[in-house]
Amino acid sequence: MVNTCQWGHNVRSCEESGRIARHGWLANLLPAPGGEELTRGFLQEVVDILLGYISKSSQRSSKVLDFHHPHQLKEGLECFSLDLPDQPETLEQILVDCRDTLKYGVRTGHPRFLNQLSSGLDVVGVAGEWLTSTANTNMFTYEVSPVFVLMEECLLKKMQSILGWSDDVGDGIFCPGGTISNLYSILVARYHFYPEVKTRGMGVLPQLALFTSEQSHYSVKKSAAVLGMGSENVFMVKCDESGKMIPAELESSIVTAKEKALVPFYVNATAGTTVYGAFDPLNAIADICQRYTLWMHVDAAWGGGLLMSDRHKMKLQGIERACSVTWNPHKMMGVPLQCSAILVKKRGLLQECNDFGAEYLFQTDKNYDVSYDTGDKSIQCGRHVDVFKLWLMWKAKGSEGFGSQVNKCLENAEYLYDQLQRRTDFELVLKNKPEHSNVCFWYIPPSLRGQPPGPDRDARLHQVAPRIKGRMMEKGSVMIGYQPLGDKVNFFRCVFSNPATQQEDIDFLLDEITRLGDI
């Protein structure tokens, strides 16, 4: 008896048919003997699903998302169910699940997805991620990941050179996002000043103080809590009205910490704040760090991409003086998530801080140069290959291509800024031209346009952005973020990192906000 599967492939025996009935088509995919044809057919179907998704993501006529509330997705929709079965399902159902997973998710590559700092859908980067998953290896040793380990070294050296560090210094590692990169910076800074903490613990240390701006990323406080130093020992330094750290306030905070018998050791400067996209004055901060012998870290997770642009890299002047830098290529450079690097100026410090020499991985008598077994620089054991997609994209674009991509994103921000200045139904949060691709603004509905400033107007304006955002999501037409900040009520924050976004999408955004806000 011969059966055929959904792609017409023959099932050669009753015994095999029974095995499929018991174990599903999965039992006949590779590495099962003779599984090449079925595997090829299945993966071709998957590729077709992915190509259809990529194509639809670039079409402005398609939705950014097909929104459903959590209870709707949990209860199940049509053929899609989150429940896990006891018995295997058919490959046909697995393909349906693949389609539906993409259908009910958010198309972050859509030209009108403006919600997060990381967006876009780079086809070469996607290809790199596919290859990485197929290789399915680990970054801890050269023996299991020879090419990827060398690629990481190559990329880190390139990024360090762009920072302005000389060839004889510098180290780094790719890790899971900017929060972990920032955590590494505090970890190695503490080890640099107090190496005994590695073996003897926090009890041998004085009470340490850290400094960061009040508009910096929350990961600095979180890292201080994780590392046992306490979030209350993070001094939040005041910023000017554009969101930049005020150097005089930093110095005053350092003096205050000393008066409280704390020991300052670490300053985080931000190059591209999350909300305003502001760049702290790095040279002035470096001068203070040098004067007080403090570790200077620059969180350039968002702003680091501007180093690729000859037009905009001067906004990070002074970054070469940093002891460590966080840089996320998965943001402004458009690399698929995740792709984040911690760069450390003192070579060997990451290794000294984190190594424990597990003998089942890091044997010293291997038949190659074991300095390429980089896993002991990491606080992880298993480490995903994040470098190949960036390496492949760099090959495809060149440094100049990344620079042009960055320039275009900032041109979009300037265009939005100009449009907002011309319209009476919108109000800018910051009057100055944006430094980065962040543009923050309020939509003023007709009912509030004649109302004088004051608590009542603020209370009503605070409700506008969330309502419009909710209507946006239900319609699926566009996505943009919002938040309050300090004494400022909820405002929209538009960020541009998606190369697919054009001026027509910005016009659509403003018109759509007006349509949804006037309902």
C-alpha positions in Angstrom: 0.0 0.0 0.0 1.4 3.4 -1.0 0.1 6.7 0.6 1.0 10.2 -0.4 1.5 13.2 1.9 0.2 16.7 1.3 3.1 17.4 -1.2 2.5 14.1 -3.1 5.5 12.3 -1.6 5.1 8.6 -1.5 4.9 6.7 1.9 6.4 3.4 0.9 4.9 0.8 3.3 2.1 0.0 5.7 4.6 -0.2 8.5 5.8 3.4 7.7 2.2 4.6 7.5 1.6 3.2 11.0 4.7 4.9 12.3 3.5 8.2 10.8 0.1 7.8 12.4 1.7 7.2 15.7 4.5 9.9 15.5 3.3 12.3 12.9 5.2 13.4 9.8 8.0 14.7 11.9 9.2 11.2 12.2 10.0 11.2 8.5 11.9 14.4 8.3 15.7 14.4 8.4 17.6 12.9 10.1 15.3 10.0 9.4 16.6 7.7 6.7 15.2 8.8 3.3 13.8 12.0 4.7 15.4 14.4 2.2 12.5 14.8 -0.1 9.9 15.4 2.6 12.3 17.7 4.5 12.9 19.7 1.3 9.2 20.0 0.7 8.4 21.1 4.2 11.2 23.7 4.3 10.2 25.1 0.9 6.7 25.6 2.3 8.2 27.4 5.3 10.3 29.6 3.0 7.2 30.4 0.9 5.5 31.5 4.1 8.4 33.7 5.1 8.8 35.2 1.7 5.0 36.0 1.6 5.4 37.7 5.1 8.4 39.7 4.0 6.6 40.9 0.9 3.5 41.8 2.7 5.4 43.6 5.4 6.7 46.1 2.8 3.2 46.8 1.4 1.6 49.9 2.8 -1.8 48.5 2.0 -1.2 45.7 4.6 -1.8 46.2 8.3 1.1 46.7 10.8 -0.7 44.3 13.1 -3.9 42.3 13.2 -4.7 43.2 16.8 -6.4 40.8 19.3 -6.7 41.1 23.0 -4.7 38.5 25.1 -7.9 36.5 26.0 -8.8 36.2 22.4 -5.4 34.7 21.4 -5.4 32.4 24.5 -8.9 31.1 23.7 -7.8 30.3 20.1 -8.7 31.8 16.7 -9.8 29.6 13.7 -7.1 27.0 13.4 -4.7 28.6 15.7 -4.3 27.4 19.2 -1.6 28.0 21.9 -2.5 24.7 23.6 0.2 22.0 23.5 -1.0 18.5 22.4 -0.1 15.1 23.8 0.0 13.6 20.3 1.9 15.0 17.4 0.1 17.1 14.8 0.6 16.9 11.0 3.1 19.0 9.2 0.2 20.7 7.5 -1.0 21.9 10.9 2.6 23.0 11.8 2.6 25.1 8.6 -0.7 26.6 9.6 0.8 27.4 13.0 3.7 29.1 11.3 1.4 31.3 9.1 -0.8 32.2 12.0 2.1 33.1 14.3 3.2 35.6 11.8 -0.4 36.7 11.0 -1.2 37.6 14.6 2.2 39.2 15.4 3.4 42.7 14.7 5.1 43.5 11.4 8.1 45.4 12.7 9.5 45.7 9.2 6.4 47.6 8.0 7.3 51.1 6.9 4.7 52.4 9.4 6.0 50.6 12.4 7.6 53.5 14.4 7.1 52.2 17.8 10.5 50.9 18.9 14.2 51.9 18.6 14.7 48.6 16.7 12.7 48.1 13.5 13.0 47.3 9.9 13.5 44.0 8.0 16.8 43.7 6.4 16.8 40.8 3.9 20.5 40.1 4.1 20.3 40.2 7.9 17.4 37.7 7.8 19.5 35.4 5.6 22.3 35.6 8.1 19.9 34.7 10.9 18.6 31.7 8.9 22.2 30.5 8.4 23.0 31.0 12.1 20.1 28.9 13.2 21.0 26.2 10.7 24.6 26.1 12.0 23.1 26.0 15.5 26.4 26.3 17.3 27.7 28.1 20.4 30.2 30.9 20.8 32.1 29.6 23.8 35.1 27.9 22.0 36.9 28.0 18.7 36.6 24.3 18.3 32.8 24.4 17.9 32.6 27.8 16.3 35.8 28.6 14.5 34.5 31.0 11.8 32.0 32.8 14.0 34.7 33.4 16.7 37.0 35.0 14.1 34.1 37.1 12.8 33.4 38.4 16.3 37.0 39.4 16.6 36.9 41.1 13.3 33.7 43.0 14.1 34.9 44.1 17.5 38.2 45.4 16.1 36.3 47.3 13.4 33.9 48.9 16.0 36.8 49.8 18.3 38.5 51.5 15.4 35.4 53.5 14.6 35.3 54.5 18.3 38.8 55.9 17.9 40.7 53.4 20.0 44.1 52.3 18.9 44.9 48.8 17.6 46.8 47.8 20.7 43.9 48.3 23.1 40.4 47.1 23.2 38.3 44.1 23.9 34.7 43.2 23.8 32.0 40.6 23.4 28.5 40.4 21.9 25.8 39.8 24.4 22.0 39.8 24.8 21.0 43.4 24.5 22.0 46.8 25.8 20.9 46.1 29.4 23.3 43.2 29.6 26.0 45.3 27.9 25.6 48.0 30.5 25.7 45.4 33.3 29.0 44.2 31.9 30.4 47.7 32.1 29.6 48.1 35.8 30.9 44.5 36.5 34.3 45.1 34.9 34.6 48.6 36.3 34.1 47.3 39.8 36.6 44.5 39.2 39.1 47.0 37.7 39.1 49.0 41.0 38.4 46.1 43.4 39.5 42.7 41.9 39.2 41.0 45.3 35.4 41.2 44.9 35.5 38.2 42.5 36.6 35.8 45.2 35.8 37.5 48.5 32.4 39.1 47.7 30.8 42.4 48.5 31.8 42.4 52.1 35.4 43.5 51.3 34.1 46.6 49.4 33.3 50.1 50.5 29.8 51.4 49.7 30.1 52.3 46.1 28.3 55.1 44.2 27.4 55.2 40.5 26.3 58.2 38.5 24.0 58.5 35.4 21.6 61.1 34.0 18.0 61.3 35.0 17.1 60.5 31.4 19.4 57.5 31.0 18.2 54.0 30.5 16.8 52.2 33.5 19.3 49.3 33.0 21.9 51.3 35.1 19.8 51.1 38.2 18.7 47.6 37.5 22.4 46.5 37.1 23.3 48.1 40.3 20.6 46.1 42.0 21.6 42.9 40.3 25.2 43.3 41.2 24.4 44.0 44.9 25.3 47.7 45.0 21.8 48.9 45.4 19.7 51.1 43.2 19.7 53.8 45.9 23.4 54.2 45.4 22.8 55.3 41.8 22.8 59.1 41.7 20.5 60.4 39.0 22.2 63.5 37.6 20.0 66.4 36.5 19.7 67.2 32.7 19.1 70.4 30.8 15.8 70.9 29.0 17.0 69.0 25.9 17.8 65.9 28.0 21.6 66.2 28.2 23.4 65.6 31.5 24.7 68.8 33.1 28.4 68.3 33.9 28.3 70.7 36.9 25.5 68.7 38.3 27.6 65.5 37.9 30.5 67.0 39.8 28.1 68.2 42.5 26.7 64.7 42.8 30.1 63.2 43.1 30.9 65.6 46.0 27.6 64.8 47.6 28.3 61.1 47.4 31.7 61.6 49.1 30.1 63.6 51.9 27.8 60.7 52.5 30.9 58.4 52.9 30.2 56.7 49.6 33.0 55.9 47.1 32.3 57.1 43.6 33.7 54.7 40.9 31.5 54.7 37.8 29.8 57.3 35.5 27.4 56.3 32.7 27.1 58.9 29.9 24.3 58.4 27.4 24.8 58.9 23.6 21.2 58.9 22.4 18.7 58.9 25.2 15.7 56.6 24.8 13.0 59.3 24.8 14.6 62.5 23.5 17.6 61.0 21.7 19.9 63.4 23.5 23.7 63.1 23.6 25.4 63.9 26.9 28.5 66.2 26.6 31.1 63.4 26.5 34.3 65.4 26.6 33.1 67.4 29.7 32.1 64.2 31.4 35.4 62.6 30.5 37.3 65.5 32.1 35.4 65.0 35.4 36.0 61.3 35.3 39.7 61.9 34.8 39.8 64.4 37.6 38.2 62.0 40.1 39.7 58.7 38.7 36.3 57.3 37.7 35.3 54.7 35.1 33.5 56.3 32.2 31.0 54.2 30.4 29.1 55.5 27.3 25.7 53.9 26.7 25.6 54.3 22.9 23.1 51.5 22.4 20.8 53.9 20.5 23.3 56.5 19.3 26.2 54.4 18.4 24.9 53.9 14.9 25.6 57.6 14.2 29.3 56.8 14.3 28.7 55.2 10.8 27.7 58.6 9.4 30.3 61.2 8.4 27.5 63.8 8.8 26.5 62.9 12.3 29.4 61.2 14.1 30.6 64.5 15.6 27.6 64.2 18.1 29.7 61.5 19.8 32.9 63.5 20.2 34.7 62.3 23.2 33.6 58.7 23.0 37.1 57.7 22.3 37.9 58.7 26.0 35.5 56.2 27.4 36.6 53.1 29.4 33.7 51.1 27.9 30.9 51.5 25.4 27.6 49.8 24.7 26.7 49.7 21.0 23.5 48.0 19.6 23.7 47.4 15.9 20.2 46.0 16.1 18.9 49.5 16.6 20.0 52.3 14.2 22.0 49.9 12.0 18.9 47.7 11.4 20.5 44.4 12.2 17.8 41.7 13.2 17.5 41.3 17.0 19.6 40.6 18.9 22.9 42.2 18.2 24.6 44.2 21.0 28.2 44.7 21.9 30.1 45.7 25.1 33.4 47.2 24.1 36.1 47.6 26.8 39.2 49.7 26.4 41.4 47.6 28.7 42.3 44.4 27.0 42.1 41.3 29.1 39.8 42.8 31.7 36.7 40.9 30.6 38.6 37.6 30.8 40.1 38.3 34.2 36.8 39.5 35.6 34.7 36.5 34.4 36.9 33.5 33.8 36.7 30.3 35.9 38.4 28.0 33.5 35.9 25.1 33.4 38.1 22.2 32.3 35.4 20.5 30.2 35.4 23.5 27.9 38.5 25.6 28.3 41.3 23.0 28.3 44.8 24.7 28.0 46.4 21.8 26.1 44.3 22.0 22.9 45.9 21.8 19.5 45.2 25.5 18.6 45.7 28.9 20.2 43.3 28.7 23.1 43.1 32.5 23.4 40.3 32.1 20.8 38.2 30.2 23.3 36.4 33.4 24.2 33.6 31.9 26.3 35.2 32.6 29.6 35.0 36.4 28.9 31.3 36.0 29.3 29.0 35.6 32.3 27.1 33.1 30.2 28.1 29.6 29.2 26.0 29.1 26.1 26.1 32.2 23.9 24.1 32.7 20.7 25.8 33.6 17.5 24.9 37.3 17.0 27.8 38.3 14.8 27.1 36.6 11.4 24.1 38.7 10.4 26.0 41.9 11.2 29.1 40.6 9.4 27.0 39.7 6.3 25.2 43.0 6.3 28.5 44.9 6.6 29.7 42.9 3.6 26.6 43.8 1.7 26.3 47.5 2.6 29.9 48.5 3.4 30.5 51.2 6.0 29.2 53.8 3.5 25.9 51.9 3.2 25.3 52.0 6.9 26.1 55.7 6.9 23.6 56.4 4.2 21.0 54.4 6.1 21.6 56.4 9.3 21.4 59.7 7.3 18.1 58.8 5.8 16.6 58.0 9.2 17.7 61.4 10.6 16.4 63.1 7.5 13.0 61.5 8.2 13.1 62.9 11.7 13.9 66.4 10.4 11.0 66.1 7.9 8.6 65.2 10.7 9.9 68.0 12.8 9.3 70.5 10.0 5.8 69.2 9.4 4.9 69.5 13.0 6.1 73.1 13.1 3.8 74.0 10.3 0.6 72.5 11.8 -1.6 74.0 14.4 -3.1 70.7 15.6 0.3 69.4 16.9 2.8 70.8 19.5 6.4 69.9 19.8 7.8 68.8 23.2 11.2 70.2 22.3 11.4 73.3 20.2 15.0 72.6 18.9 15.7 70.4 15.8 16.2 66.8 16.9 19.8 65.6 17.4 18.8 62.0 16.8 15.8 60.4 15.0 13.5 60.9 18.0 10.7 63.4 17.6 8.4 64.0 20.5 5.0 65.8 20.2 1.5 66.2 21.4 -1.6 66.0 19.3 -4.0 68.8 20.3 -7.7 67.8 19.6 -10.2 70.5 18.7 -11.7 70.5 22.2 -8.3 71.6 23.7 -7.0 74.1 21.1 -8.6 77.1 22.7 -8.0 76.0 26.3 -5.4 77.9 28.3 -2.5 76.0 29.9 -3.1 74.6 33.3 -3.9 71.4 35.3 -7.3 70.8 33.7 -5.9 71.0 30.2 -2.9 68.8 31.2 -5.3 66.2 32.7 -7.3 66.0 29.5 -4.2 66.1 27.2 -2.7 63.2 29.2 -5.5 61.0 28.0 -5.2 61.8 24.3 -2.2 59.8 23.3 -3.3 56.5 24.9 -6.7 56.7 23.3 -5.3 57.4 19.9 -2.7 54.6 20.3 -5.5 52.2 21.3 -7.5 53.0 18.2 -4.3 52.8 16.1 -3.6 49.2 17.3 -7.2 48.1 16.8 -7.2 49.5 13.2 -3.6 48.2 12.6 -2.7 51.1 10.4 0.4 52.4 12.1 2.3 52.1 15.4 4.0 54.8 17.4 4.9 54.9 21.1 3.9 57.4 23.8 4.9 58.2 27.4 5.0 60.9 30.0 8.3 62.4 31.2 8.8 64.4 34.4 6.1 67.1 34.5 5.2 66.5 30.8 1.9 64.6 30.3 1.7 61.8 27.7 3.2 62.6 24.4 3.9 60.7 21.2 7.5 59.6 20.6 8.3 58.8 17.0 11.6 57.1 16.3 13.1 56.3 12.9 15.4 53.3 12.4 13.5 51.6 9.6 15.1 52.2 6.2 11.7 51.4 4.6 10.0 54.4 6.0 9.5 57.3 3.5 8.1 60.8 3.8 4.7 59.6 2.6 4.5 57.4 5.7 5.2 60.4 7.9 2.4 62.3 6.2 0.2 59.3 6.8 1.1 59.1 10.4 0.1 62.7 11.1 -3.1 62.5 9.1 -4.0 59.2 10.8 -3.4 60.7 14.3 -5.7 63.5 13.3 -8.4 61.1 12.0 -8.3 59.0 15.1 -8.0 61.9 17.4 -11.1 63.7 16.1 -13.4 60.7 16.5 
